[in-house]
Amino acid sequence: MLSTKCMSGLLRMRPAVLSIRTMSSPPTDGYSYETLAVSVPKENVFHVQLNRPDKLNALNKVLWREIGECFNQLADDSDCRAVVLTAAGRMFTSGIDLSDLAMLAGIVMSDDDLARKCRAMRKVITTYQESFTSLEKCSKPIIAAVHNACVGGGIDLICSADIRYCSSDAWFQVKEVDVGLAADVGTLQRLPKIIGNESLVRELSFSARKMFSSEALQCGFVSRIFADKESLVEGALDMASTIASKSPVAVQTTKMALVHARDHSVQEGLDYIGNLNMSMLQSEDVRIAAMAEMSKGKSKATFSKL
């Protein structure tokens, strides 16, 4: 926490004038995908939609690949400060496309040597894992807004997001055991740390039962429920806009620290943020934010690209 005395010292570092820059919505010409629709509905907020509504947004190999490509690109896009992930059509996703399961069966049933089949299978699994992990590695906060069904691989996907909202009709299902496999793209690794209830995680994963929106809120899997899809998307975009208005240095460093802290001890986390902030606290964003705070709402902090 910065005291008023510290803020005053920061103000003396440069003339007391807020940094004002003219900012415009970035073009999405470089975000052309077969299975995703990308737009910029608010300043510095990107909206990514799963866009296979006629296939219930089933996760085929193209969609899986494009999710990774898109979020890797967003990570490097200085015009992007927050992302909302939604889905077109009547449900969020029905899970893995059965054609992809057929592809995996083709590897299993081939006449190749066992070691070579295992190597091919491992390559497919790690490719899918890396695609969804791209959300976690993306330094921009990602809000997943789920309506109706989110099944199987959809759980893996939204577990990699930072914030999860849903509509009142939403339901979630760790479906993999029903198709004869263990979830292997992140659910079993991330879900226990998200909800902090091993018993519930195991119940959901062993039984493949549905978890409805009220239970998802109660256990902490989602943080807000909205009446319908329209209000859900609007609420997610509003929160993304709020996040995007903050210092990108502060927000992105915060995400890095939170992701690191999840898998490390408290002391390791303290060491990590200490190493980060010995440089990040020298950013102009600290001075600009402090000036805005001391103006008591008379001035608005405007931050440059990162």
C-alpha positions as CSV (number, residue, x, y, z in Angstrom):
1,M,0.0,0.0,0.0
2,L,1.3,3.5,-0.8
3,S,0.9,6.2,1.8
4,T,-0.1,9.7,1.0
5,K,3.5,10.7,1.7
6,C,4.8,8.2,-0.8
7,M,2.3,9.4,-3.4
8,S,3.4,13.0,-2.9
9,G,7.0,11.9,-3.5
10,L,6.0,10.2,-6.7
11,L,4.2,13.4,-7.9
12,R,7.4,15.4,-7.4
13,M,9.2,13.0,-9.8
14,R,7.6,14.8,-12.8
15,P,5.3,17.7,-13.4
16,A,1.8,17.1,-11.9
17,V,0.1,16.5,-15.2
18,L,-1.7,13.3,-16.1
19,S,-0.4,11.4,-19.1
20,I,-3.2,11.7,-21.7
21,R,-3.0,9.7,-24.9
22,T,-5.5,9.4,-27.7
23,M,-6.5,5.7,-27.9
24,S,-8.6,4.0,-30.6
25,S,-10.1,0.6,-30.9
26,P,-7.5,-1.8,-32.4
27,P,-8.3,-3.5,-35.8
28,T,-9.1,-7.2,-35.7
29,D,-7.8,-7.8,-39.3
30,G,-5.1,-10.1,-38.0
31,Y,-7.6,-12.2,-36.1
32,S,-9.2,-14.2,-38.9
33,Y,-10.1,-17.8,-37.9
34,E,-12.3,-20.6,-39.2
35,T,-13.8,-21.5,-35.8
36,L,-13.4,-18.3,-33.7
37,A,-14.9,-14.8,-34.1
38,V,-12.9,-12.0,-32.6
39,S,-14.1,-8.4,-32.1
40,V,-13.2,-5.3,-30.0
41,P,-16.5,-4.1,-28.5
42,K,-14.9,-1.8,-25.9
43,E,-11.6,0.0,-25.7
44,N,-8.7,-2.5,-25.1
45,V,-11.3,-5.3,-24.6
46,F,-11.2,-8.2,-27.0
47,H,-14.2,-10.5,-27.4
48,V,-13.4,-14.1,-28.5
49,Q,-16.3,-16.4,-29.4
50,L,-16.3,-20.1,-30.1
51,N,-17.9,-20.0,-33.4
52,R,-19.2,-23.5,-34.5
53,P,-22.8,-23.0,-33.4
54,D,-24.1,-25.6,-35.9
55,K,-21.9,-28.2,-34.3
56,L,-22.7,-27.0,-30.7
57,N,-19.2,-25.6,-30.6
58,A,-17.7,-29.0,-30.4
59,L,-14.0,-28.9,-30.0
60,N,-12.5,-30.3,-33.2
61,K,-8.8,-30.1,-34.0
62,V,-9.1,-26.8,-35.9
63,L,-10.8,-25.1,-33.0
64,W,-8.3,-26.5,-30.6
65,R,-5.4,-25.2,-32.7
66,E,-7.0,-21.8,-33.2
67,I,-7.6,-21.3,-29.5
68,G,-3.9,-21.6,-28.9
69,E,-3.0,-19.4,-31.8
70,C,-5.5,-16.7,-30.8
71,F,-4.5,-16.4,-27.2
72,N,-0.8,-16.5,-28.1
73,Q,-1.5,-13.6,-30.4
74,L,-3.5,-11.7,-27.8
75,A,-0.7,-12.1,-25.3
76,D,1.6,-10.1,-27.6
77,D,-1.0,-7.5,-28.7
78,S,-0.4,-4.2,-26.8
79,D,-3.9,-3.0,-27.7
80,C,-5.4,-5.9,-25.7
81,R,-5.7,-5.5,-21.9
82,A,-8.6,-7.9,-21.1
83,V,-10.4,-10.7,-22.9
84,V,-14.0,-12.0,-22.7
85,L,-14.5,-15.6,-23.9
86,T,-18.0,-16.6,-25.0
87,A,-19.6,-18.9,-27.5
88,A,-22.1,-18.5,-30.3
89,G,-25.3,-20.4,-30.6
90,R,-27.4,-22.2,-28.0
91,M,-24.6,-23.6,-25.8
92,F,-21.1,-22.9,-24.8
93,T,-19.6,-26.2,-26.0
94,S,-20.7,-29.9,-26.2
95,G,-17.1,-31.0,-25.6
96,I,-14.7,-32.8,-27.8
97,D,-15.8,-33.5,-31.4
98,L,-16.3,-37.2,-31.9
99,S,-14.3,-37.0,-35.1
100,D,-11.3,-36.2,-33.0
101,L,-11.9,-39.3,-30.9
102,A,-12.0,-41.3,-34.1
103,M,-8.6,-39.8,-35.0
104,L,-7.2,-41.0,-31.7
105,A,-8.8,-44.5,-32.2
106,G,-7.0,-44.5,-35.6
107,I,-3.6,-44.2,-33.8
108,V,-4.5,-46.9,-31.3
109,M,-5.7,-49.4,-34.0
110,S,-2.8,-48.8,-36.3
111,D,-0.2,-51.5,-37.0
112,D,2.7,-49.3,-35.8
113,D,5.1,-50.3,-33.1
114,L,3.7,-49.7,-29.6
115,A,6.4,-47.1,-28.7
116,R,5.7,-45.2,-31.9
117,K,1.9,-45.2,-31.3
118,C,2.5,-43.9,-27.7
119,R,4.8,-41.2,-29.1
120,A,2.1,-40.1,-31.6
121,M,-0.6,-40.2,-28.9
122,R,1.5,-38.1,-26.5
123,K,2.1,-35.5,-29.2
124,V,-1.7,-35.1,-29.7
125,I,-2.3,-34.8,-26.0
126,T,0.5,-32.2,-25.3
127,T,-0.6,-30.2,-28.3
128,Y,-4.2,-29.9,-26.9
129,Q,-2.8,-29.2,-23.4
130,E,-0.6,-26.4,-24.7
131,S,-3.5,-24.8,-26.6
132,F,-5.6,-24.4,-23.4
133,T,-2.6,-23.5,-21.3
134,S,-2.2,-20.5,-23.7
135,L,-5.0,-18.8,-21.7
136,E,-3.1,-19.2,-18.5
137,K,0.1,-18.0,-20.1
138,C,-1.5,-15.0,-21.7
139,S,-0.7,-12.1,-19.4
140,K,-4.1,-10.4,-20.1
141,P,-7.0,-11.3,-17.7
142,I,-9.5,-13.6,-19.4
143,I,-13.2,-13.8,-18.4
144,A,-15.0,-17.0,-19.5
145,A,-18.8,-16.3,-19.8
146,V,-20.6,-19.6,-20.0
147,H,-24.2,-20.1,-21.1
148,N,-26.2,-23.4,-21.2
149,A,-23.9,-26.5,-21.5
150,C,-20.2,-26.6,-20.9
151,V,-19.1,-30.2,-21.3
152,G,-15.9,-32.2,-21.2
153,G,-13.1,-30.2,-22.9
154,G,-15.1,-27.1,-22.2
155,I,-14.3,-27.5,-18.5
156,D,-10.6,-27.8,-19.3
157,L,-10.9,-24.6,-21.3
158,I,-12.6,-22.4,-18.7
159,C,-10.4,-23.7,-15.9
160,S,-7.6,-21.9,-17.7
161,A,-9.4,-18.6,-17.6
162,D,-9.0,-16.1,-14.7
163,I,-12.6,-15.4,-14.0
164,R,-15.7,-17.5,-14.7
165,Y,-19.3,-16.1,-15.0
166,C,-22.3,-18.1,-16.2
167,S,-26.0,-17.6,-17.0
168,S,-28.7,-19.1,-14.8
169,D,-29.3,-22.0,-17.3
170,A,-25.7,-23.0,-17.3
171,W,-24.5,-26.5,-16.4
172,F,-21.1,-28.1,-16.2
173,Q,-20.0,-31.7,-16.8
174,V,-16.6,-33.4,-16.5
175,K,-17.7,-35.9,-19.1
176,E,-14.5,-37.8,-20.0
177,V,-15.2,-41.0,-18.0
178,D,-18.4,-41.5,-20.0
179,V,-16.3,-41.8,-23.2
180,G,-13.7,-44.1,-21.5
181,L,-10.9,-41.8,-20.7
182,A,-9.5,-39.6,-17.9
183,A,-9.6,-35.8,-18.5
184,D,-6.1,-34.9,-19.6
185,V,-6.1,-31.3,-20.7
186,G,-6.2,-29.5,-17.4
187,T,-9.4,-30.2,-15.4
188,L,-7.9,-32.7,-13.0
189,Q,-5.0,-30.4,-12.4
190,R,-6.7,-27.0,-12.2
191,L,-10.2,-27.7,-10.8
192,P,-9.1,-28.9,-7.4
193,K,-7.2,-25.6,-6.9
194,I,-10.0,-23.5,-8.2
195,I,-12.8,-24.8,-5.8
196,G,-10.6,-26.2,-3.0
197,N,-12.9,-29.2,-2.5
198,E,-11.2,-32.5,-3.3
199,S,-14.3,-34.5,-2.5
200,L,-16.5,-32.6,-4.9
201,V,-13.9,-32.7,-7.6
202,R,-13.6,-36.4,-7.4
203,E,-17.4,-36.8,-7.3
204,L,-17.8,-34.8,-10.5
205,S,-14.9,-36.5,-12.2
206,F,-15.8,-40.1,-11.3
207,S,-19.5,-39.8,-11.9
208,A,-19.7,-37.3,-14.8
209,R,-22.8,-35.8,-13.2
210,K,-24.0,-32.4,-14.1
211,M,-23.2,-29.4,-11.9
212,F,-25.8,-26.6,-12.3
213,S,-25.2,-22.9,-12.0
214,S,-26.3,-22.5,-8.4
215,E,-23.9,-25.3,-7.2
216,A,-21.1,-23.8,-9.4
217,L,-21.5,-20.5,-7.6
218,Q,-21.7,-22.1,-4.2
219,C,-18.5,-24.1,-4.6
220,G,-16.6,-21.1,-6.1
221,F,-16.2,-22.4,-9.6
222,V,-18.0,-19.3,-11.0
223,S,-18.1,-15.9,-9.2
224,R,-21.4,-14.5,-10.7
225,I,-24.6,-15.8,-12.2
226,F,-26.6,-13.7,-14.7
227,A,-30.3,-14.1,-15.7
228,D,-29.6,-14.9,-19.3
229,K,-26.9,-14.9,-22.0
230,E,-27.4,-11.3,-23.0
231,S,-26.9,-10.0,-19.5
232,L,-24.1,-12.4,-19.0
233,V,-22.1,-11.1,-22.0
234,E,-22.9,-7.5,-21.0
235,G,-21.7,-8.1,-17.5
236,A,-18.5,-9.8,-18.6
237,L,-17.7,-7.0,-21.0
238,D,-18.3,-4.4,-18.4
239,M,-15.9,-6.1,-15.9
240,A,-13.3,-6.5,-18.7
241,S,-13.7,-2.8,-19.5
242,T,-13.1,-2.0,-15.8
243,I,-10.0,-4.2,-15.8
244,A,-8.7,-2.7,-19.0
245,S,-8.9,0.8,-17.5
246,K,-6.3,-0.1,-14.9
247,S,-2.6,0.0,-15.3
248,P,-1.6,-2.8,-17.7
249,V,1.7,-3.1,-15.8
250,A,-0.1,-3.6,-12.5
251,V,-2.8,-5.9,-13.9
252,Q,-0.5,-8.2,-15.9
253,T,2.1,-8.4,-13.1
254,T,-0.8,-9.3,-10.8
255,K,-1.8,-12.2,-13.0
256,M,1.7,-13.4,-13.3
257,A,2.1,-13.4,-9.5
258,L,-1.2,-15.2,-9.0
259,V,-0.4,-18.0,-11.5
260,H,3.0,-18.4,-9.9
261,A,1.6,-18.4,-6.4
262,R,-0.8,-21.3,-7.1
263,D,2.0,-23.7,-7.6
264,H,4.6,-22.4,-5.1
265,S,5.0,-21.8,-1.4
266,V,4.1,-18.5,0.2
267,Q,7.8,-17.6,0.5
268,E,8.5,-18.5,-3.1
269,G,5.6,-16.3,-4.1
270,L,6.9,-13.4,-2.0
271,D,10.3,-13.8,-3.6
272,Y,8.8,-13.9,-7.0
273,I,6.7,-10.7,-6.6
274,G,9.6,-9.0,-5.0
275,N,11.8,-9.7,-8.0
276,L,9.1,-8.5,-10.3
277,N,8.2,-5.3,-8.4
278,M,11.7,-4.1,-8.0
279,S,11.4,-3.2,-11.6
280,M,7.7,-2.7,-12.1
281,L,7.4,-0.2,-9.3
282,Q,9.6,2.1,-11.4
283,S,6.9,2.3,-14.1
284,E,5.3,5.6,-14.9
285,D,2.0,3.9,-14.2
286,V,2.6,4.2,-10.4
287,R,2.9,8.0,-10.7
288,I,-0.1,8.3,-13.0
289,A,-2.3,6.2,-10.8
290,A,-1.2,8.0,-7.7
291,M,-2.0,11.4,-9.2
292,A,-5.5,10.2,-10.2
293,E,-6.1,8.8,-6.7
294,M,-5.1,12.1,-5.1
295,S,-7.3,14.1,-7.5
296,K,-10.3,12.4,-5.8
297,G,-12.0,11.7,-9.1
298,K,-11.3,15.0,-10.8
299,S,-8.7,13.4,-13.1
300,K,-8.7,10.1,-14.9
301,A,-5.6,7.9,-15.2
302,T,-4.7,7.0,-18.8
303,F,-2.0,4.5,-19.3
304,S,0.2,3.9,-22.4
305,K,0.4,0.5,-24.2
306,L,2.4,-2.3,-22.8
